[in-house]
Amino acid sequence: PYRDDDAVMNRVCPGRDPNAQVKPDSDDDVEVVCMVPDLLTTRGEAIAMRRLAEERGWQRIIVVTWRYHVPRTRFVFRQCYSDRPGAAVMVAVPRSYDFSIPQWELTYAYQFAGFAKAAILGDCA
């Protein structure tokens, strides 16, 4: 769920469309799966990954997200992907954030609201 002009996504997934596309990377035998989840939320991403993992027999996935988003992502993926320990490994994007105090306040308020929403919605079963 990135903007059409996102440079990184356009480099990794050229010609993105809303349907899942599988594109092997010939350089290092890594398969890149480009898709847009039905729900453009962390919950939607977790549901889409559960479906993909079931189709492909994956036992473990690595989820890369922003450092401040890791706790909520872990919570949602336990609800909607798998609650097995180690089934979804969270990794933070290695970067520093040059946010102002108001930007940090907004970021954490958004994450708190997301936690509350996830708790209210409950498991995806």
Order of alpha helices (4+ residues) and beta strands (2+ residues): alpha-beta-beta-alpha-beta-alpha-beta-alpha
